[in-house]
Each structure stands twice: as C-alpha cells, then as structure tokens.
Amino acid sequence: MSNSSSIAEFLLLAFTDTRELQLLHFWLFLGIYLAALLANGLIITAIACDHHLHTPMYFFLLNLSLLDLGSISTTVPKAMANLLWDTRAISYTRCAAQVFFFFFLISAEYFLLTVMSYDRYIAICQPLHYGTLLGSRACVHMAAAAWGTGFLYAVLHTANTFSIPLCQGNALDQFFCEVPQILKLSCSDSYLREAGVLVVGTCLFFVCFVFIVLSYVQIFRAVLRIPSEQGRQKAFSMCLPHLAVVSMLISTATFAYFKPPSISSPSLDIVVAVLYSVVPSSVNPLIYSMRNQELKNALKKLKKLFRWFFELQGVKISPGL
C-alpha cells in the first residue's frame, strides 16, 4: 500500500479468537453501554425537568453527560458489532469519522472539566460574586467555548492524521481507530507533522491541568478554613469526585498517547483505552450523583413521574421499583 488513499478499510484488533469469549466481551460491553446510556440519560432528564437544578453547576453537568453519551457511542457500538458478527473491519470513512468525533467529544469534555473547576472555585472561594461571575450568559459562553475548542482541535487532528501516507498495512492494534495506532502504519518520518499537533495539544491540555490544580489548591485552602465539619464535608463531596474524574482521564490518556514503545502491548493498550474512553462515561453519573442530595431528590421526583405515567397507561409497577 503506497499511501492512505489506497486503503478501503482498517482491521481493528480482535479481543480473542474464541467465539465464546467474543460473546462474553459483547455482553460486557453491552452492559456498560446500556448503563452509561441510562445513567447519563436520567441525569440529563432530571436537570432539564427540575427548575431547582437550573444553576451553573448543573448546567455544566448536563453538558458533561451529553459529551459522555457521545463519546461512548463513538467507540463501543462498533466494537460490539465486531464482537457479535465476528469481524474486524471498519471502513476508511468510518474510521476517520470515529477519530474526529472521539477527539471532539473527549477534548470538549476535558475543557468542560476545566470550566467546572472554575465554577467550583468561584462557588467556594468567592461565593458572594458567584451570581455575577457565572450568570446564564457567561455559562453558555464557557460551555460553547469548550465545545467549539474541542471541535477545532478534532478537525486539526483528523485532517493531519488522514493526510499522512500509510505504508505499513491496515491492521490497528486497538478496538477503535486510535491515532497512535494509525501513526504506526505511517511511512518513515511522515508522522512528524501529526506528532507536532499532539505536542501542541499536550501543551494546551497541560495549561488546563495547571489551571485545575491551582483552582483546587485554592478550593482546599478555603475548605479547611470552614469552621463546621458538615460544611467541609459538603465542600469536599462536591470537589473530590470532579478531581478524581479529571485525574483518571488525564493520566490514562497521557499514558496511551505518550507511553514508550518498549512497554507497549495489545493487551495493555486495550486496558488503557478502556480506562480513558469507556470508564469515565460510565462512572461520571455515579460519581456526581452519589453524594449529591439535590440530584438525588430530582431523580426521586423523576421516578415518581415515570411511575405515575406507567400506572396511567395501566402498567403495574412493583412497589420496590
């Protein structure tokens, strides 16, 4: 294959050659995917329907759930289809679309998490200015900036990646079209331009990371000065989950894209890819709702609404549900 234009499709990595294990992986991915759809869908619906949650923090959480739904829907359904039908193929066009949407949604999520750290900083360190600094217009502008920056970054990455000549076949050692795996197929030295884009992106992400760290340093200093233990616990319960999500996303994605070739292996690459591409979308709803009483109350109201609707249709609901 002299260049990428001659490639009609890529071959993704097969989890296993055993049919029984393929079906087991399919059901595992299906369970994770359905859980992510249900949990994020409930959060989106609860925030949209409950006017008490029409605040900056929940507005950003709604955007985060939308991004989570998009990112997990970009990679997991194709992996499930390949496992179910015992195939590895993905078309060149679909691979390019997968790279674009994955970079778009993951980058936008990271930028949104940066905005959310600013929201928590203002709420805890400057509560008297919260309504002024985070009005509805400012929130919309910040969310739009996160989505827009992710979009531009994805366009840049996709255009660079798929303009590189590929001379090393068409087999990717990953269950989705991941940029480092595509670069392994490139001709000698032809990947340097995309590597430069990755470095520029890394610098941008590092600036965001420093901003998040500095925000939380100020947040924790302010929290430790809160006289009541209950107030400190509430502040920590709002901030620590966010910090955990950011840490997992940054550490696993950085390792996936910049790990030394000497420690690379298909099994390790798959585990790391699952950690940064699948797990956050599944655990974010649990992390953000587990100790959030306002969101729990909204979900209870939503549950009562669903129960009333089904009973109105004559469907009997078990008292335990």
Steps between C-alpha positions, in 0.01 A plus 500: 500500500674813382278753678184539703283563194540134401359376832130421484472374857693441820509182706442554870654283770308186588455455875521124464468226238272291722133546407376451857734770629398732219136471608601550863681821406196606298266461799749681723521796263123496454446517876744788539350684204140463618598607852670812362200583280255454786701687764594796281151512352345516847732783603423698184126449546507582873696823449287607205169433681579631850518880515685479833795359306515784249825630647851531349631183667217283365508673162863390463413153631229470233758588233739244649234229477434590136871471422520168685210361299665610177850373580395151608264475200792576269707193588299235684217422250749420221704283737181314600402449136841356420480265797147388415563440130858374546656761273781754529433733209423872520481712187751778437225764515352363821845482656559866416159590644578302815830685548328835447208444735713334766752786506218755486306356792794401722675837448178692563444293817847586628450871431159481668657337806737799510201735494336295776808545720462877453132469595593317823774757574257793472228316697732425795762776495291793378137409578385861515604553137363169374184642345694783334791299359292198397183643359301309241669677209849434638419131553372462143812673365736278701318181400497613135874572523563146630295342219647732235862446606448125500351522150792700358754273667326193355497650149873572525582150625280318249628702203862441599463132584324401178727705274798286606614229253452154648749232394482241776175319416155569644486302828447707817593360840196652669123442518431844350685741270755649737746755363821342643407170336437670164835678524670161533389431143654819363801519273839591646502853649159582349339497844705795630238760403228320696744445785551879504122549527495256791774698674311827450185336634693366797621850584141626487379216721789563739397865538146384581641247747704769676187717518303212653775427755531866603121526529487201732793622708300815569181298553658266756658793685158665523329175602745440784407842641129410517417476874229233482587141423176458306592794276844352431350161416251657258775698326727197471213284370446754222867531402671165554287309243580762237870477580487120479340511154755751373793299639385174342433659161833684488720218629361225277480714183854630552629147548317378189642770273850544642602165650841363390477244216701257713209445740229492238293185456152435355352391833643801686385737224146364520484534879626859489264589213202362692602704806499833317239440229233283667529514880460880552172507306369217717615617843449877465126479576568284806779724628305823458169371636619267779529774765298774334175527693342752261553271205375202700180689581454590133544136400242395761253749352577362155442147628159601640415663166589184308301287746196726461532490119520120483214456747296739286564267206378204707845351556551355846823603668660297777504695832876444527572689178 
